[in-house]
Amino acid sequence: MAAPRKYPDELRERATRMAVQSRRDPSTRSGTFRRVSEQLGINPETLRNWVVQAEVDEGHRPGTTTSESQRLVELEKEVRELRRANSMADSSGGRKELCELL
């Protein structure tokens, strides 16, 4: 189970937007993460990770998008459930009986 989020989504979106806008201007690009994170009371490394993920989601940077990550988690969960069901069927002999019927 995932840990609860420390920061609300609104703060995350606002901080990401502020950092991206600040990085566009060459005169304010240096120290953007530190400056914005101090203004909003968050860790600079956390803000940097948010901005990187936003760039991946928008297609500006290579990587796994948020929606792809969620889909992978769902598929991995499904695989675990199917493997568990198969092992239960193997231990009870249910799959062998089914194979013999076919």
N, C-alpha and C positions, 0 to 999 in steps of 0.2 A: 504494500500500500504506500502511495506517495505521501511525502511529508506535506503538511499544510503550508500554504504560501505565506511568506513573511510580509510581503508587500501586496496591497490591493492592485487589481488590474488597472484601475484608473491611474494610479501613481506610476505604474510600469509604462503605460502608454504615453503619459505626459513626459516622463523622464527620457524615454526613447526619442520622442519627437523633438524635445529640446536639444538633446545631444546631436541628433542628425542635422538639425538646422544650424547649430553652432559649428559643426564640422565642415559645412559647405563653405563657410567664410574663411579664406586662408588666414586672415588676421586673428581669428579666434580658434582656429583648429587645434593648436597646441594647448594641451591641458584641459581639453573639453570635458573629459570624463571626470576628472578631479573637481573641476569648477561646478559642473552641474550636480554631481553627487553631493557636494558640500551644501549646495543651495537646498537640496531636497532631503538631505539627511539619510542617504543610502551609501552603500559601499561602492567605490569607483569600479572595482572589478565586476561587481554585479551589474552595474550599468553597462560596462563594456560588453559583457555576455549578452545582455538584452539587445544591444545595438547590432551585434554580430548576427544574432538569430533573426532579427528583423530584416537585415540585409539578405540573409539566406532565403527567408520567406518571400521577399520581393523579387528574388532572382538576380540580385546584384553581386552575389557571392556564392561560390559552390558550397554544397553541403546538403544535409538532410533537413527538409522543411518540417515545420511543426506538424502539419497534417500527415506527412509521411511517417513521422515518428509515432504519432497516435495510431496510425494504421498498422505499423509493425508491432506495437504493443498488443493490439487486438488480435493479430494473427498469431503471435507467440502464445497468447493466452489460449486461443483455440487449439493450437498444436498440443499444449500441455494437457488440456482437457481430453483431447482425442487419444493421446498416449496413455493417459490414466485409464480411460474407458477400455482401451485395447488390453492393457495389462490386467485389468479386472476380468475381462472376458477370457484372457489366456489362463488365468489362475483358476477360473471356475470351469474351464473347458468349453465355454460357450462358442468360441470361434472355431474350435475343432469340429464341434457338432454341425455348425453352419457349413463348414467346408465339405464335410461328408455328405450333407444334403444336396449341395450343388454338384 
